[in-house]
């Protein structure tokens, strides 16, 4: 896309297009001819200047055929009556007013219209209100909707129009790029003497002229068929005017043979428009332009509603200002690496992987671990710092503070691997069962289940945290009960940010209730030389300004839309650009690296970075800045990994074969990066830290005392172990009383509390036994732990009741942290939400029993495996805090199980 190239001026464009104005070689181009050519060119410029406000006139007021137009006009009264017949309890006044305007546009003979209404204000109800009214007048309705929304549409339709069979509503699953895989051709086909309307929901997704929707509709109208087209969207302007022209042409106003000319003229009008709007401080005061007037005539939106019912719009806007209550703040995280690091990184990446420079830099800004992996691949000096991944730790801390009431974390789709990386870090603290993630690979059923779980009361919710990429959260996700949201940096477009924001802020989704204050936090990575994060935000801001000026919203507008064009709009990925940004920071004393600040203050600081006239805005006309550079980098080990994919190794002692561990996609690579380095130790009060260390010292002393007594030949049982700090020798025999007549912590991860037969050590178990000591050394090195020796040779009884519950540990640190290690054969399965949750839940109760028996407050549950190719050990760890109420909840279950077991085996109390 030429993202980092300077914009060419119009003269260069015209010379490189086709050279039409250049003289033919055989012409005698004398001085007189030169003057004549210049004068002729000047005349052409004057004519073009005079017609500048009429570029788009040809496509204004376009009408369908006379006969069809007359038939539609005759339906006007019937359609209005049908819409009025729907009870006021089912529809809001602004939705009914918009529906009236839509049927008016249908009856006017227009080939189509753009229906624009903000997220959460009831676009779906409005379009289905119109659909039902048209169906009562025998107009065939075809609704193209995403698969996730199809069932919801039919449910709402049934509520609005109980007298119409919802099966008569022809809903085709558009699927964004996959409409050719549906029954679209049959649905769009012309039927004899039958009028029709095509409703394209989420229409901004069809702004690619080469897309399947354009092709499907183009085929259906090739023979002169003229169905009315209603394009429904909240965000008609997404990233550039090329996409907008494609979207507008889909309304039917542009013939197939006119598309190129329409696009050319719209681009010219757009440049005039951008020159007017780019530096205004208040979008509401933008002067009239041809493009804005053209879009207004083609759109049913706020401007059309204001013209028809100004008092209704005034009342609605006032009400929305009360209902939509947002507390927005910005967490500004300083980029710790020095300027020299970024200069070298950008220069090397531009040479070795030019198409992925933005992707590389964005990930490195997020995480020092990502930066470490990238510098290894590019053979650069690694990042330095006393606290690696301090930025991620700050994000996790923010999430944890908001997770008590549930929080959704929105991550730009081109940074989806960042979502997985943060997820990996977070579940180490919260456990995987509390953190869900939705991306493009999440199944529809699982997606619905996760979303529905957030409708439960706070104390009954399955999840506390939801990660969602912006591409998947743009539709089909409604989270009105979740009041906290975090944006892990801005997307490249304001439209994407807005779509994500209004997944939570649902002012009017036909749900009545008191206003809810939504706490939104934007995470930004900043330094004095700018950042990709700032570039993303500033590009989104100017795009939001353009969108708001063309299609004014009803909801309170994002204050960033009133920013001037910023210097950071040009991605600062060259030394020259970075130095220029740094100079602006210094000259204007910009202070945006001070932790969490209010949104208004953040915007005030950015205003100081207003760009000069030389700043390019070509990204508004061609291409999409972010996506062009977000293609995943091809690892140099791909071929090697495929070659060794089937390789496996058996342990020396005959244990299970373990496999070569290689990530198959960006998500797995991010998770492997997340587990490669240590997780931060959870914060505990100094008193708790001291108590744990003191308890570890007592445990160490108790083991030493017990070992000394055992060496002297003494014997004792759980009931008499008080003198040895409740330790007694570990016994793994299945029929030993301490195994058959007590509950052990390890039994809580199995299917039964008590062994029924000798344990047959299979290959899986042998692997765990062989590598347990190695795994403990791996964790000891990874976290810098000092370990208590010999703890794995002893069992401790529950001090409050030594004959009920007992536990043995794999490892214990001198700080009082329990270490429980588990070998995992299919290690990559543990790195998925479902696999991680399953494994975590399986061993959670075992670890809780250990914490209660050993009277400690923190444990680390470790899953590990070994790469068959490199013999490297991989591990992922989870911090588990003691649940003080766990034992009280479990004791009735323990007592019942022990009573039944002891009666069955004629329990002899003296055996314990």
Beta strands, then each sheet from edge to edge (+ up, - down):
strand 1: 112-116
strand 2: 140-145
strand 3: 170-173
strand 4: 196-200
strand 5: 228-233
strand 6: 299-300
strand 7: 324-334
strand 8: 407-411
strand 9: 435-438
strand 10: 465-469
strand 11: 484-488
strand 12: 516-526
strand 13: 595-598
strand 14: 648-649
strand 15: 658-659
strand 16: 727-729
strand 17: 743-744
strand 18: 794-797
strand 19: 805-808
strand 20: 811-812
strand 21: 817-823
strand 22: 858-866
strand 23: 873-881
sheet 1: 3+ 2+ 4+ 5+ 1+ 6+
sheet 2: 9+ 10+ 8+ 11+ 12+ 7+ 13-
sheet 3: 14+ 15-
sheet 4: 16+ 18- 19+ 17+
sheet 5: 20+ 21- 22- 23+
end
